[in-house]
Amino acid sequence: MPPIPPPSAHGFTTTTPVPLYWAEWGPADAPPLLLLHGGPAASHEYLLPQMLDLAEEHRVVTYDQRGGGRSRHDDDRAVIGWQDQVFDVGRVAAELHVDPLTIVGYSWGGLLAMLYAVEAAAGRVAPDPVRLALIDPAPINRPARQAFEQELARRQASPEVAALRTELQESGLRERDPEAYRHRAFEISVAGYFADPSRARDLTPFRVTGRVQQSIWQSLGEYDLTHSLEQVHLPTLVVHGRQDPIPLASSEAAARALGTTCVVIEASGHVPYVEQPAQLFTLLRNFLRDTRTTPPAQ
């Protein structure tokens, strides 16, 4: 993989309940967008360097969501729920001047973008988003979430992945090169997300704060956004890898509720920015160009 370039600006927010680490790339005067990473309770770095393709034409602003990455704090022991994450989206967008607010959300970040759009449509958060790009969004209801968990577990228990684990354990790599061993173990731990498990080598390794992740999913309860999304009226792009363990039907239902169609990317699992970057970024660039917005006159 090419190295991750340093951000053009970075720091910690001052208007959120706890400081959140943020970074941005791209021309300062380019149209802005807010990039939401997955997890929940991961960090933005595993979207890089591939997602910086968007920084050629946009000022890409991203941040480590509360409880993950460099946004972990002592008070993370308190319960962190989806409402906290939604509130943070608006505060980050306002503080970092992501105006008009375009949101590009990946995986959990896609679901977070939808939750934010629903709350904005109801007048409970601001600023209002003007368009959404959702990349393999997390399931929009609990049954789809359960189906995803079962499918991912099945893939990770497959003979192919089991053989990779055995090969690693017997390789002696742990003793020869501990860092290489850890990287390979990470690749195997995410193999089930890919159409071609060997492509996991091109994913920047990351960690998830398990306690925070569990807290956020529990806060959603027996959730179902299907009808709530019908109140959101925004230009929206939904893309989904054909071999994603997340059910395609979930993204298709989200797209229908949002008044759009789901674009399926072939030969891709959950990580199209690694497996099919040319197709994904063509879709994203075309959508962002076709729905280009300008800030309102002051």
SEROLUM-650506 format. One line per 5 residues: for each residue x, y, z of N, C-alpha, C. Coordinates in steps of 0.1 Angstrom, whole numbers, m for minus. Atoms other than C-alpha are relative to their C-alpha. Layout:
BEGIN
X Y Z X Y Z X Y Z  ...
% end
This chain:
BEGIN
8 m12 0 0 0 0 9 12 0  m7 m13 m1 11 36 m6 m1 5 15  1 m6 m14 19 55 27 m12 9 1  11 m10 m3 m9 76 43 7 13 1  m6 m13 m1 0 112 36 m5 7 13
4 m8 m12 m1 136 66 m12 9 m3  12 m8 2 m33 156 70 5 15 m2  m3 m14 2 m33 192 58 m3 8 13  3 m6 m13 m48 201 92 m6 m11 9  6 10 m10 m58 182 124 0 7 14
1 m5 m13 m66 187 160 m11 m7 8  10 5 m8 m92 182 187 m12 10 0  11 m9 m1 m127 196 188 m1 6 14  2 m7 m12 m137 221 214 m15 2 4  14 m2 m2 m175 221 211 m8 m12 3
6 13 m3 m182 184 217 1 m2 15  m1 3 m14 m188 170 252 14 m5 5  m14 4 m2 m153 154 250 7 3 m13  m8 m3 12 m125 164 226 1 m12 m9  m1 10 10 m126 144 194 11 3 m10
m11 m3 9 m96 140 172 m6 1 m15  4 m2 14 m102 153 136 12 2 m9  m11 m2 9 m81 155 105 m7 3 m14  5 m3 13 m86 168 70 11 0 m11  m9 1 12 m71 164 35 m7 8 m11
5 m6 12 m75 182 2 1 15 1  m1 m14 0 m76 218 m9 m10 7 10  8 m7 m11 m88 242 18 m13 7 m6  11 m7 6 m111 260 m7 m9 m9 m9  8 10 7 m126 228 m22 m13 m3 7
13 3 m7 m162 217 m15 3 m10 11  m3 9 m11 m162 200 19 m9 m12 0  9 11 m3 m175 166 29 5 m6 13  m3 6 m13 m176 148 62 0 m15 m2  m2 14 2 m163 112 61 m2 m7 13
3 7 m13 m177 89 88 5 m15 m1  m5 14 0 m158 57 96 m9 m10 6  8 10 m6 m172 24 106 3 m4 14  m2 5 m13 m171 3 137 m13 m6 6  m5 m13 m6 m186 17 158 12 m3 10
m12 0 m9 m157 26 181 13 m5 m6  m13 2 7 m130 22 155 6 13 m1  m6 m13 3 m110 51 140 0 2 m15  1 m4 14 m108 69 107 12 m6 m8  m12 3 7 m73 56 98 m2 m12 m10
1 12 8 m85 22 83 m7 4 m13  6 m4 13 m103 42 55 11 5 m9  m11 m6 7 m69 55 44 10 m11 m4  0 m12 8 m51 59 21 m11 0 m11  8 1 12 m77 47 m4 m11 11 m1
11 m9 1 m106 70 6 5 15 m3  m5 m13 3 m83 100 1 m1 3 m15  3 m3 14 m91 96 m36 m10 12 m1  10 m11 0 m120 120 m27 6 13 3  m7 m12 m3 m95 146 m16 6 7 m12
m4 m7 13 m86 154 m52 m9 11 m3  10 m10 4 m118 174 m56 m7 5 12  8 m4 m12 m130 179 m20 10 2 12  m6 m1 m13 m119 190 14 m6 m10 9  5 12 m7 m123 157 32 3 2 15
m1 m1 m14 m129 161 69 m5 m13 7  4 12 m7 m130 131 92 4 1 14  m4 0 m14 m127 123 129 m2 m14 6  2 12 m7 m124 95 153 m12 2 9  13 m2 m8 m159 90 168 3 m3 14
m2 1 m14 m163 92 205 1 m15 5  m3 13 m6 m148 62 223 9 m9 m8  m9 7 8 m125 51 195 12 8 m5  m12 m7 6 m91 59 180 6 9 11  m6 m11 m9 m76 91 195 m11 8 7
11 m7 m7 m111 101 208 m4 m9 12  3 7 m13 m109 77 238 3 9 12  m1 m9 m12 m113 94 272 m3 m8 12  3 6 m12 m115 85 308 m15 m2 2  15 2 m2 m153 91 308 m7 m9 m10
6 10 9 m158 65 280 m6 m11 8  6 10 m9 m166 43 310 m15 2 1  14 m3 0 m199 61 309 m7 m7 m12  6 6 12 m225 46 285 0 10 m11  0 m8 12 m221 59 250 m10 m6 m9
11 5 9 m252 55 228 0 7 m14  1 m5 13 m262 62 193 m3 15 m1  4 m14 m1 m277 96 203 13 8 2  m13 m7 m2 m242 107 215 7 1 m13  m7 0 12 m227 97 182 m7 10 m10
7 m9 9 m254 116 162 2 14 4  m2 m14 m4 m250 147 183 14 5 m4  m13 m3 3 m213 146 177 2 4 m15  m1 m3 14 m218 146 139 m3 14 m3  4 m14 2 m236 179 140 10 10 5
m10 m10 m7 m211 196 164 13 0 m8  m12 0 8 m181 184 143 m2 8 m13  3 m7 12 m197 196 111 0 15 1  1 m14 m2 m205 230 125 14 6 4  m13 m5 m5 m171 235 143 10 1 m12
m10 1 11 m151 225 112 m5 5 m13  6 m7 11 m173 244 88 m2 m9 m13  3 8 11 m184 215 67 m14 4 m5  12 m7 4 m210 236 50 1 4 m15  11 9 m3 m230 226 30 4 m14 4
m4 13 m6 m230 193 48 m3 m12 m9  0 12 7 m223 164 26 6 m11 9  m5 11 m9 m219 131 45 3 m12 m9  m4 13 6 m200 101 31 2 m10 12  0 9 m11 m206 72 55 3 m14 m4
m4 14 3 m189 37 54 m4 m9 11  4 10 m10 m204 7 72 m8 6 11  7 m6 m11 m214 18 107 m2 15 m3  1 m14 4 m207 53 94 m12 3 m9  12 m2 8 m234 48 68 m13 0 8
12 0 m8 m259 39 94 m1 12 9  0 m12 m7 m248 68 115 m4 12 m8  5 m11 9 m253 91 85 m15 0 m1  14 1 1 m288 78 82 m7 4 13  6 m5 m13 m296 82 119 1 15 1
m1 m15 m1 m283 118 117 m10 6 m9  9 m6 9 m304 125 86 m15 m1 5  13 1 m6 m335 111 104 m3 10 11  1 m10 m11 m329 133 134 0 14 m5  0 m13 6 m322 163 113 m14 3 m7
14 m2 6 m355 158 93 m10 3 11  10 m3 m11 m373 158 127 4 13 7  m4 m12 m7 m355 190 137 7 m1 13  m7 2 m13 m336 175 166 15 2 0  m14 m3 1 m301 181 153 2 9 m12
m4 m9 11 m284 206 130 15 1 m1  7 m5 13 m270 215 105 m6 m12 m8  6 10 8 m291 197 80 9 m5 m11  m8 4 11 m273 175 56 m7 3 m14  6 m3 13 m277 182 19 1 m12 m10
m1 12 8 m267 148 4 7 m10 8  m6 12 m7 m256 113 16 6 m9 m10  m6 11 7 m233 88 1 3 m11 10  m1 11 m10 m236 54 19 7 m12 m7  m8 11 5 m210 28 13 m1 m13 8
3 12 m8 m220 m7 24 m4 3 14  4 m4 m14 m240 7 53 m4 m11 9  4 10 m10 m245 m13 84 m15 m2 m1  14 4 1 m279 m31 86 m10 11 6  9 m10 m5 m309 m8 90 m11 m5 10
9 5 m11 m328 m31 114 7 m12 7  m6 10 m8 m320 m57 140 0 m14 m6  m1 13 7 m330 m88 120 11 m1 m10  m11 0 10 m306 m78 92 14 0 7  m13 0 m8 m279 m72 119 3 m14 4
m2 14 m4 m284 m107 132 4 m9 m12  m3 8 12 m283 m122 97 15 3 m4  m14 m4 3 m250 m103 91 10 m7 10  m9 6 m10 m235 m116 124 1 m15 m3  m1 14 3 m244 m152 115 8 m3 m12
m8 2 12 m230 m149 80 15 2 2  m14 m2 m3 m198 m134 92 7 m11 8  m5 11 m8 m194 m161 118 2 m12 m8  m1 12 9 m200 m188 92 13 1 m9  m12 m2 9 m173 m173 69 13 m2 8
m12 0 m8 m148 m169 97 3 m15 5  m1 14 m4 m154 m206 107 2 m9 m12  m1 9 12 m150 m219 71 13 m7 0  m13 8 1 m123 m245 63 11 9 m6  m10 m9 6 m105 m219 42 7 9 10
m5 m9 m10 m101 m194 70 7 m8 11  m7 9 m10 m93 m222 95 13 m4 m5  m13 5 5 m65 m234 72 10 12 1  m9 m12 m1 m51 m198 72 5 1 14  m4 m1 m14 m51 m198 110 11 m10 3
m9 11 m3 m34 m231 112 14 2 m6  m12 m3 7 m8 m221 86 8 11 8  m7 m11 m7 0 m189 106 6 m6 13  m5 5 m13 3 m208 139 12 m9 m1  m11 9 2 27 m233 124 11 6 m7
m10 m6 8 47 m208 105 13 5 8  m12 m6 m8 70 m196 134 1 14 m2  m1 m14 3 63 m161 123 m1 8 13  2 m7 m13 53 m151 159 14 3 6  m13 m1 m6 89 m157 170 10 8 m9
m9 m6 9 107 m145 139 m3 15 m2  3 m13 3 88 m113 133 m14 3 6  13 m2 m7 61 m104 159 m9 10 m7  8 m10 7 49 m73 140 m6 m6 m12  6 7 12 44 m93 108 m11 m10 4
10 10 m5 26 m120 128 m13 7 4  12 m7 m4 2 m94 143 m8 5 m13  7 m4 12 m5 m80 108 m7 m11 m7  6 11 6 m12 m114 94 m12 m5 8  11 4 m8 m34 m123 123 m12 10 m2
11 m9 3 m54 m91 117 m7 m3 m14  5 3 13 m58 m100 80 m10 m12 1  8 12 m1 m72 m134 89 m13 3 8  12 m4 m8 m96 m118 115 m10 7 m8  9 m7 8 m112 m98 88 m3 m6 m14
1 7 13 m110 m123 59 m15 m1 m4  14 2 4 m148 m129 60 m7 12 m6  6 m12 5 m155 m94 50 2 2 m15  m4 m2 14 m139 m98 16 m5 m11 m10  3 9 11 m149 m114 m17 12 m9 m2
m13 7 2 m112 m123 m21 8 2 13  m6 m2 m13 m98 m128 14 15 4 m1  m14 m4 1 m62 m122 1 1 15 0  0 m15 1 m72 m85 m4 0 6 14  m1 m6 m13 m73 m81 34 14 6 3
m13 m5 m2 m36 m74 32 1 15 m4  0 m14 5 m45 m40 16 m8 9 9  8 m8 m9 m66 m29 45 8 5 12  m7 m5 m11 m50 m6 71 m5 m6 13  4 6 m12 m51 m25 104 m6 10 10
7 m9 m9 m74 m10 131 m4 m8 12  5 6 m12 m87 m17 166 m14 6 3  13 m5 m5 m122 m14 180 m1 m1 15  2 0 m15 m130 m4 216 m12 m8 2  11 9 m1 m152 m34 223 m11 4 9
10 m4 m9 m170 m20 253 m9 11 m5  8 m11 6 m180 12 235 m8 m5 m12  8 6 11 m191 m8 204 m12 m7 5  11 7 m5 m213 m30 225 m10 10 6  9 m9 m6 m228 0 243 m8 7 m11
7 m7 10 m237 17 211 m10 m9 m7  9 10 6 m253 m14 195 m12 m2 10  10 2 m10 m272 m20 228 m10 12 0  8 m12 m1 m285 16 228 m11 0 m12  9 0 11 m302 9 194 m12 m10 3
10 9 m4 m322 m20 209 m5 m7 m13  7 7 12 m347 m37 184 m3 11 m10  2 m12 8 m342 m8 160 m4 m4 m14  4 2 14 m357 m5 125 m2 14 m6  1 m13 6 m351 26 104 m8 1 m13
7 1 13 m372 15 74 m10 11 m2  10 m11 2 m401 39 79 6 14 3  m6 m13 m3 m381 67 95 7 6 m12  m8 m5 11 m359 70 64 m9 6 m11  9 m6 9 m390 78 44 m3 15 2
1 m14 m3 m390 112 60 12 8 m4  m12 m7 5 m356 120 46 0 2 m15  1 m3 14 m356 137 13 13 7 m5  m13 m6 4 m320 142 1 5 m8 m12  m7 8 10 m300 132 m29 9 m11 7
m7 11 m7 m285 98 m18 5 m10 m10  m6 12 7 m262 72 m32 2 m11 10  m2 12 m8 m262 37 m18 7 m10 m9  m7 10 7 m236 12 m29 3 m12 9  m1 12 m8 m232 m24 m17 8 m10 m8
m8 11 6 m206 m51 m25 m8 m13 m1  8 12 2 m222 m82 m39 2 m11 10  m4 11 m10 m203 m105 m15 1 5 14  m1 m5 m14 m207 m83 16 m8 m10 9  8 8 m9 m218 m104 46 m12 7 5
13 m8 m4 m243 m76 54 m10 m3 m12  10 3 11 m275 m86 35 m2 11 m9  3 m10 10 m279 m68 3 m14 5 1  14 m5 m2 m316 m66 11 m1 12 9  0 m11 m9 m308 m42 39 3 13 m7
m4 m12 8 m291 m17 16 m11 3 m10  11 m2 10 m319 m22 m10 m12 7 7  11 m6 m7 m345 m14 16 3 14 4  m4 m14 m4 m326 17 28 m2 9 m13  1 m8 12 m324 29 m8 m14 3 m4
14 m2 4 m361 24 m15 m6 10 10  6 m10 m10 m370 43 17 5 14 m3  m6 m13 2 m347 71 7 m3 5 m14  4 m5 13 m362 73 m28 11 m2 m11  m10 1 10 m332 60 m47 2 m15 m2
m3 14 2 m317 27 m59 14 m4 5  m13 5 m6 m289 6 m45 9 m5 m12  m9 4 10 m259 2 m68 9 m12 5  m8 12 m5 m243 m33 m65 13 0 m7  m14 2 6 m205 m36 m70 3 m14 0
m3 14 2 m196 m70 m83 14 m2 5  m13 5 m4 m166 m90 m71 6 9 12  m4 m8 m12 m165 m70 m38 m8 m5 12  7 3 m13 m173 m78 m2 m4 13 7  4 m12 m8 m177 m52 25 9 12 m2
m10 m10 0 m147 m32 16 3 4 m15  m2 m3 14 m151 m19 m20 11 10 m3  m11 m10 2 m126 9 m15 14 m8 m1  m12 8 2 m100 m19 m13 m1 m10 m12  1 11 11 m114 m46 m37 m4 6 m13
4 m6 13 m130 m24 m64 0 15 1  m1 m15 m2 m117 12 m59 m4 7 m12  3 m7 12 m120 22 m95 m15 2 m2  14 m1 2 m157 14 m97 m6 9 11  6 m7 m11 m165 28 m62 3 15 m2
m3 m14 0 m147 61 m67 m6 7 m13  7 m6 11 m162 66 m102 m14 3 4  13 m2 m5 m196 62 m86 m1 12 9  0 m11 m10 m188 86 m58 3 14 m7  m3 m13 7 m172 113 m80 m12 4 m9
11 m4 8 m201 112 m104 m12 5 8  11 m5 m9 m227 115 m76 3 13 5  m4 m13 m7 m208 143 m59 0 12 m10  0 m10 10 m204 162 m92 m15 3 m4  13 m2 5 m240 157 m103 m10 6 10
8 m6 m10 m254 168 m70 7 12 7  m8 m10 m6 m230 196 m64 m9 12 5  8 m11 m7 m243 223 m40 9 11 3  m8 m12 m4 m232 258 m31 m6 5 13  5 m6 m12 m235 275 2 m10 11 m2
10 m11 2 m265 298 7 6 13 1  m5 m14 0 m259 335 1 m1 5 14  0 m6 m13 m250 354 32 m7 14 0
% end
